Amino acid sequence: MTMRITGSMVVRSALNGMNAARRQLSITQEQSASGLRVNRPSDDPVAASRATQLRGESAEVEQYRHNVSQARARLGTTEDAISSAEDAVVRARELAIEGANGTLDANSRQTLAKEVETLHDELLAASNARSEGAWVFAGTANGQPAFASSGPFVSGSPPPTVTFGGNSTQIEIAIDQGRRATATLDGRRVFQGDADGDGSPDPGREDVFAVLGELWRALDTNDQAAVSASLDRLDRVQGQFQLELAHVGAATQQLDAADQRLSSQGLVVTKSLSDAQDADTEQVFSRLVVQETALQAALESASRAVQPSLLNFLK
């Protein structure tokens, strides 16, 4: 039995071909505009699932890199503060050597004491250094400055005392799965030499504020022997600061290594994500040209098929 091809069948076939060509062109145009081969899960369920996983890994790597950057900033501020404090101590030592000279009179030593007051203020400022709004030597107690002074220097009176208002908890940040790095130092240990928290400097360490306070009092009271005695203590403070700077250097090296590792890891994840979801630009544009031509042909075919005439209608 021979099947009769009607006009409506021809029209329907032409329209179906035109719609199919439009759908294919729409998909290719979307890939061309987005640069992605997979724009929704239905495009490629396996690739879409893999891309979702890789985007999660990429976000995790970026978060770790952000953590490393924050820790670097804090350690950089810490290093600058300790270096500034060390410079103040070096200058204090120079003043102590000058003040220990037996030819100086009381007025000259009081003049040196005035400069020690300034150095004491510089030390206090260094100990209260801030990074991104946080006092870097205050540990996790960031509601107030790390150190506070009891008051001004007054000739003939005891020097001000400095108290620690933070805590000794060193902040650590995650730099990878199961890996953490130190981002701060214990300010009480750094500036007061008290790592165990018993209120007194540990053996071989000094409370730098107390040392400068005693130097000031020795100069203010014209006590040459006490000025000379401060030199050994100032030397210990310098050694203390050098040791803390070494801790900062070690922590910074750990962060540098982590950043390099995360950078490499990020490149690998980015490449895998590109392989999973990105479109081949050359193929997409080539397909675009072919499909635009196919759609134009389908449109022309459909336009001929649907042109009615009285004669065709009567048939």
VEXZARO-514188 format. One line per field, with one value per residue (C-alpha): x, y, z; residue in three letters; residue number from 1. Coordinates in steps of 0.2 Angstrom, whole numbers, plus 5000, padded with zeros to 4 digits. Layout:
<rs>
u	c(X | ...)
v	c(Y | ...)
w	c(Z | ...)
resn	c(Ala | ...)
resi	c(NUM | ...)
</rs>
This chain:
<rs>
u	c(5000 | 5007 | 5007 | 5000 | 5011 | 4999 | 5003 | 5001 | 5014 | 5026 | 5023 | 5025 | 5041 | 5048 | 5043 | 5050 | 5067 | 5067 | 5063 | 5077 | 5089 | 5084 | 5087 | 5104 | 5109 | 5102 | 5113 | 5128 | 5125 | 5124 | 5141 | 5148 | 5142 | 5147 | 5162 | 5156 | 5151 | 5141 | 5129 | 5117 | 5117 | 5106 | 5120 | 5132 | 5127 | 5144 | 5154 | 5142 | 5144 | 5163 | 5163 | 5153 | 5166 | 5180 | 5172 | 5171 | 5189 | 5194 | 5184 | 5193 | 5210 | 5206 | 5200 | 5216 | 5226 | 5216 | 5220 | 5239 | 5237 | 5230 | 5243 | 5256 | 5249 | 5249 | 5267 | 5273 | 5266 | 5273 | 5290 | 5290 | 5284 | 5298 | 5311 | 5305 | 5306 | 5323 | 5329 | 5322 | 5332 | 5348 | 5346 | 5343 | 5359 | 5368 | 5361 | 5366 | 5384 | 5384 | 5375 | 5388 | 5402 | 5409 | 5411 | 5393 | 5384 | 5366 | 5358 | 5366 | 5359 | 5342 | 5343 | 5346 | 5332 | 5320 | 5325 | 5322 | 5305 | 5302 | 5309 | 5298 | 5283 | 5290 | 5291 | 5273 | 5267 | 5276 | 5269 | 5251 | 5254 | 5238 | 5234 | 5217 | 5210 | 5217 | 5231 | 5244 | 5251 | 5235 | 5231 | 5213 | 5208 | 5206 | 5194 | 5208 | 5226 | 5239 | 5248 | 5244 | 5255 | 5250 | 5254 | 5268 | 5286 | 5288 | 5305 | 5308 | 5294 | 5295 | 5293 | 5276 | 5272 | 5266 | 5253 | 5248 | 5229 | 5229 | 5231 | 5245 | 5235 | 5244 | 5231 | 5233 | 5225 | 5221 | 5232 | 5226 | 5216 | 5223 | 5237 | 5238 | 5251 | 5255 | 5249 | 5254 | 5266 | 5263 | 5265 | 5269 | 5283 | 5290 | 5290 | 5290 | 5299 | 5285 | 5281 | 5274 | 5263 | 5269 | 5271 | 5290 | 5302 | 5309 | 5327 | 5338 | 5323 | 5318 | 5303 | 5308 | 5297 | 5304 | 5322 | 5319 | 5310 | 5325 | 5337 | 5326 | 5326 | 5345 | 5348 | 5335 | 5342 | 5360 | 5364 | 5379 | 5381 | 5363 | 5365 | 5380 | 5370 | 5357 | 5368 | 5368 | 5349 | 5348 | 5359 | 5347 | 5332 | 5341 | 5344 | 5326 | 5319 | 5331 | 5324 | 5306 | 5311 | 5318 | 5301 | 5292 | 5305 | 5301 | 5282 | 5284 | 5293 | 5280 | 5267 | 5277 | 5279 | 5260 | 5256 | 5267 | 5259 | 5241 | 5245 | 5251 | 5236 | 5224 | 5232 | 5228 | 5210 | 5207 | 5214 | 5203 | 5188 | 5192 | 5193 | 5176 | 5166 | 5174 | 5169 | 5182 | 5180 | 5186 | 5174 | 5160 | 5162 | 5164 | 5148 | 5139 | 5143 | 5137 | 5121 | 5117 | 5118 | 5107 | 5094 | 5094 | 5091 | 5077 | 5069 | 5069 | 5062 | 5048 | 5044 | 5041 | 5031 | 5019 | 5015 | 4997 | 4988 | 4970 | 4976 | 4985 | 4971 | 4958 | 4970)
v	c(5000 | 5017 | 5031 | 5047 | 5062 | 5076 | 5095 | 5095 | 5082 | 5092 | 5107 | 5098 | 5090 | 5107 | 5115 | 5101 | 5102 | 5121 | 5119 | 5106 | 5117 | 5132 | 5121 | 5115 | 5133 | 5140 | 5127 | 5132 | 5151 | 5148 | 5139 | 5153 | 5166 | 5157 | 5149 | 5133 | 5116 | 5112 | 5126 | 5114 | 5097 | 5090 | 5095 | 5082 | 5075 | 5067 | 5082 | 5094 | 5083 | 5084 | 5102 | 5105 | 5095 | 5105 | 5122 | 5117 | 5112 | 5128 | 5138 | 5129 | 5132 | 5151 | 5151 | 5144 | 5156 | 5170 | 5163 | 5163 | 5181 | 5186 | 5177 | 5185 | 5202 | 5199 | 5192 | 5206 | 5218 | 5208 | 5208 | 5227 | 5230 | 5219 | 5227 | 5244 | 5239 | 5232 | 5249 | 5258 | 5246 | 5248 | 5267 | 5265 | 5255 | 5269 | 5281 | 5269 | 5268 | 5287 | 5289 | 5277 | 5289 | 5295 | 5313 | 5316 | 5327 | 5325 | 5337 | 5328 | 5311 | 5319 | 5325 | 5307 | 5301 | 5312 | 5302 | 5286 | 5292 | 5294 | 5276 | 5269 | 5277 | 5269 | 5252 | 5254 | 5259 | 5244 | 5232 | 5238 | 5236 | 5232 | 5222 | 5223 | 5231 | 5218 | 5220 | 5207 | 5204 | 5203 | 5184 | 5181 | 5195 | 5209 | 5219 | 5231 | 5235 | 5222 | 5233 | 5248 | 5260 | 5265 | 5284 | 5297 | 5298 | 5310 | 5315 | 5308 | 5296 | 5277 | 5274 | 5269 | 5250 | 5242 | 5228 | 5215 | 5215 | 5202 | 5183 | 5171 | 5161 | 5162 | 5163 | 5149 | 5148 | 5133 | 5133 | 5116 | 5101 | 5096 | 5109 | 5125 | 5139 | 5152 | 5169 | 5179 | 5178 | 5178 | 5197 | 5194 | 5182 | 5194 | 5210 | 5204 | 5188 | 5179 | 5163 | 5153 | 5167 | 5167 | 5186 | 5186 | 5185 | 5168 | 5164 | 5173 | 5185 | 5202 | 5213 | 5227 | 5240 | 5237 | 5238 | 5254 | 5260 | 5256 | 5264 | 5280 | 5280 | 5277 | 5292 | 5303 | 5300 | 5301 | 5283 | 5279 | 5261 | 5257 | 5264 | 5253 | 5238 | 5241 | 5236 | 5218 | 5218 | 5228 | 5215 | 5201 | 5211 | 5212 | 5193 | 5190 | 5201 | 5192 | 5175 | 5181 | 5188 | 5170 | 5163 | 5175 | 5171 | 5152 | 5155 | 5166 | 5152 | 5140 | 5152 | 5155 | 5136 | 5134 | 5148 | 5140 | 5123 | 5131 | 5141 | 5125 | 5115 | 5130 | 5128 | 5110 | 5112 | 5126 | 5115 | 5100 | 5112 | 5119 | 5101 | 5096 | 5111 | 5123 | 5123 | 5121 | 5138 | 5133 | 5119 | 5130 | 5143 | 5131 | 5122 | 5139 | 5143 | 5126 | 5127 | 5145 | 5139 | 5124 | 5135 | 5146 | 5132 | 5125 | 5142 | 5143 | 5125 | 5129 | 5145 | 5136 | 5122 | 5134 | 5145 | 5142 | 5144 | 5142 | 5128 | 5119 | 5121 | 5113 | 5099)
w	c(5000 | 4995 | 5008 | 5001 | 5007 | 5011 | 5011 | 5030 | 5032 | 5021 | 5032 | 5048 | 5042 | 5037 | 5054 | 5064 | 5054 | 5057 | 5076 | 5078 | 5069 | 5081 | 5096 | 5091 | 5086 | 5103 | 5112 | 5102 | 5104 | 5123 | 5123 | 5113 | 5125 | 5141 | 5135 | 5144 | 5136 | 5152 | 5157 | 5166 | 5173 | 5159 | 5146 | 5153 | 5171 | 5174 | 5169 | 5179 | 5194 | 5192 | 5189 | 5205 | 5215 | 5207 | 5211 | 5229 | 5229 | 5221 | 5234 | 5247 | 5240 | 5239 | 5257 | 5262 | 5252 | 5260 | 5277 | 5272 | 5266 | 5283 | 5293 | 5283 | 5286 | 5305 | 5305 | 5295 | 5307 | 5321 | 5313 | 5311 | 5329 | 5336 | 5325 | 5330 | 5348 | 5346 | 5338 | 5354 | 5365 | 5354 | 5357 | 5375 | 5377 | 5368 | 5381 | 5395 | 5389 | 5389 | 5406 | 5413 | 5409 | 5426 | 5419 | 5417 | 5430 | 5436 | 5424 | 5409 | 5415 | 5418 | 5400 | 5394 | 5405 | 5395 | 5379 | 5388 | 5392 | 5373 | 5370 | 5383 | 5373 | 5357 | 5365 | 5371 | 5354 | 5346 | 5359 | 5354 | 5335 | 5326 | 5310 | 5302 | 5318 | 5330 | 5342 | 5336 | 5353 | 5363 | 5358 | 5356 | 5369 | 5356 | 5366 | 5373 | 5369 | 5373 | 5385 | 5396 | 5406 | 5423 | 5420 | 5415 | 5421 | 5435 | 5441 | 5459 | 5458 | 5452 | 5434 | 5426 | 5427 | 5411 | 5412 | 5400 | 5395 | 5382 | 5384 | 5379 | 5366 | 5350 | 5335 | 5322 | 5305 | 5294 | 5279 | 5272 | 5277 | 5294 | 5294 | 5304 | 5305 | 5319 | 5315 | 5331 | 5345 | 5364 | 5368 | 5386 | 5382 | 5369 | 5379 | 5397 | 5395 | 5404 | 5394 | 5409 | 5416 | 5433 | 5433 | 5432 | 5417 | 5414 | 5416 | 5403 | 5399 | 5404 | 5405 | 5393 | 5401 | 5418 | 5411 | 5403 | 5418 | 5429 | 5417 | 5417 | 5436 | 5437 | 5425 | 5434 | 5451 | 5445 | 5450 | 5439 | 5445 | 5442 | 5424 | 5421 | 5428 | 5415 | 5401 | 5404 | 5405 | 5389 | 5380 | 5386 | 5379 | 5362 | 5362 | 5367 | 5353 | 5341 | 5346 | 5344 | 5326 | 5322 | 5327 | 5315 | 5301 | 5304 | 5303 | 5288 | 5279 | 5283 | 5276 | 5260 | 5257 | 5260 | 5248 | 5234 | 5237 | 5237 | 5221 | 5212 | 5218 | 5212 | 5195 | 5194 | 5200 | 5188 | 5173 | 5179 | 5180 | 5163 | 5155 | 5163 | 5158 | 5146 | 5128 | 5114 | 5106 | 5089 | 5088 | 5095 | 5082 | 5068 | 5073 | 5075 | 5056 | 5051 | 5061 | 5056 | 5038 | 5042 | 5051 | 5036 | 5024 | 5036 | 5036 | 5017 | 5015 | 5028 | 5019 | 5003 | 5011 | 5020 | 5005 | 5001 | 4985 | 4979 | 4967 | 4981 | 4993 | 4980 | 4978)
resn	c(Met | Thr | Met | Arg | Ile | Thr | Gly | Ser | Met | Val | Val | Arg | Ser | Ala | Leu | Asn | Gly | Met | Asn | Ala | Ala | Arg | Arg | Gln | Leu | Ser | Ile | Thr | Gln | Glu | Gln | Ser | Ala | Ser | Gly | Leu | Arg | Val | Asn | Arg | Pro | Ser | Asp | Asp | Pro | Val | Ala | Ala | Ser | Arg | Ala | Thr | Gln | Leu | Arg | Gly | Glu | Ser | Ala | Glu | Val | Glu | Gln | Tyr | Arg | His | Asn | Val | Ser | Gln | Ala | Arg | Ala | Arg | Leu | Gly | Thr | Thr | Glu | Asp | Ala | Ile | Ser | Ser | Ala | Glu | Asp | Ala | Val | Val | Arg | Ala | Arg | Glu | Leu | Ala | Ile | Glu | Gly | Ala | Asn | Gly | Thr | Leu | Asp | Ala | Asn | Ser | Arg | Gln | Thr | Leu | Ala | Lys | Glu | Val | Glu | Thr | Leu | His | Asp | Glu | Leu | Leu | Ala | Ala | Ser | Asn | Ala | Arg | Ser | Glu | Gly | Ala | Trp | Val | Phe | Ala | Gly | Thr | Ala | Asn | Gly | Gln | Pro | Ala | Phe | Ala | Ser | Ser | Gly | Pro | Phe | Val | Ser | Gly | Ser | Pro | Pro | Pro | Thr | Val | Thr | Phe | Gly | Gly | Asn | Ser | Thr | Gln | Ile | Glu | Ile | Ala | Ile | Asp | Gln | Gly | Arg | Arg | Ala | Thr | Ala | Thr | Leu | Asp | Gly | Arg | Arg | Val | Phe | Gln | Gly | Asp | Ala | Asp | Gly | Asp | Gly | Ser | Pro | Asp | Pro | Gly | Arg | Glu | Asp | Val | Phe | Ala | Val | Leu | Gly | Glu | Leu | Trp | Arg | Ala | Leu | Asp | Thr | Asn | Asp | Gln | Ala | Ala | Val | Ser | Ala | Ser | Leu | Asp | Arg | Leu | Asp | Arg | Val | Gln | Gly | Gln | Phe | Gln | Leu | Glu | Leu | Ala | His | Val | Gly | Ala | Ala | Thr | Gln | Gln | Leu | Asp | Ala | Ala | Asp | Gln | Arg | Leu | Ser | Ser | Gln | Gly | Leu | Val | Val | Thr | Lys | Ser | Leu | Ser | Asp | Ala | Gln | Asp | Ala | Asp | Thr | Glu | Gln | Val | Phe | Ser | Arg | Leu | Val | Val | Gln | Glu | Thr | Ala | Leu | Gln | Ala | Ala | Leu | Glu | Ser | Ala | Ser | Arg | Ala | Val | Gln | Pro | Ser | Leu | Leu | Asn | Phe | Leu | Lys)
resi	c(1 | 2 | 3 | 4 | 5 | 6 | 7 | 8 | 9 | 10 | 11 | 12 | 13 | 14 | 15 | 16 | 17 | 18 | 19 | 20 | 21 | 22 | 23 | 24 | 25 | 26 | 27 | 28 | 29 | 30 | 31 | 32 | 33 | 34 | 35 | 36 | 37 | 38 | 39 | 40 | 41 | 42 | 43 | 44 | 45 | 46 | 47 | 48 | 49 | 50 | 51 | 52 | 53 | 54 | 55 | 56 | 57 | 58 | 59 | 60 | 61 | 62 | 63 | 64 | 65 | 66 | 67 | 68 | 69 | 70 | 71 | 72 | 73 | 74 | 75 | 76 | 77 | 78 | 79 | 80 | 81 | 82 | 83 | 84 | 85 | 86 | 87 | 88 | 89 | 90 | 91 | 92 | 93 | 94 | 95 | 96 | 97 | 98 | 99 | 100 | 101 | 102 | 103 | 104 | 105 | 106 | 107 | 108 | 109 | 110 | 111 | 112 | 113 | 114 | 115 | 116 | 117 | 118 | 119 | 120 | 121 | 122 | 123 | 124 | 125 | 126 | 127 | 128 | 129 | 130 | 131 | 132 | 133 | 134 | 135 | 136 | 137 | 138 | 139 | 140 | 141 | 142 | 143 | 144 | 145 | 146 | 147 | 148 | 149 | 150 | 151 | 152 | 153 | 154 | 155 | 156 | 157 | 158 | 159 | 160 | 161 | 162 | 163 | 164 | 165 | 166 | 167 | 168 | 169 | 170 | 171 | 172 | 173 | 174 | 175 | 176 | 177 | 178 | 179 | 180 | 181 | 182 | 183 | 184 | 185 | 186 | 187 | 188 | 189 | 190 | 191 | 192 | 193 | 194 | 195 | 196 | 197 | 198 | 199 | 200 | 201 | 202 | 203 | 204 | 205 | 206 | 207 | 208 | 209 | 210 | 211 | 212 | 213 | 214 | 215 | 216 | 217 | 218 | 219 | 220 | 221 | 222 | 223 | 224 | 225 | 226 | 227 | 228 | 229 | 230 | 231 | 232 | 233 | 234 | 235 | 236 | 237 | 238 | 239 | 240 | 241 | 242 | 243 | 244 | 245 | 246 | 247 | 248 | 249 | 250 | 251 | 252 | 253 | 254 | 255 | 256 | 257 | 258 | 259 | 260 | 261 | 262 | 263 | 264 | 265 | 266 | 267 | 268 | 269 | 270 | 271 | 272 | 273 | 274 | 275 | 276 | 277 | 278 | 279 | 280 | 281 | 282 | 283 | 284 | 285 | 286 | 287 | 288 | 289 | 290 | 291 | 292 | 293 | 294 | 295 | 296 | 297 | 298 | 299 | 300 | 301 | 302 | 303 | 304 | 305 | 306 | 307 | 308 | 309 | 310 | 311 | 312 | 313 | 314 | 315)
</rs>
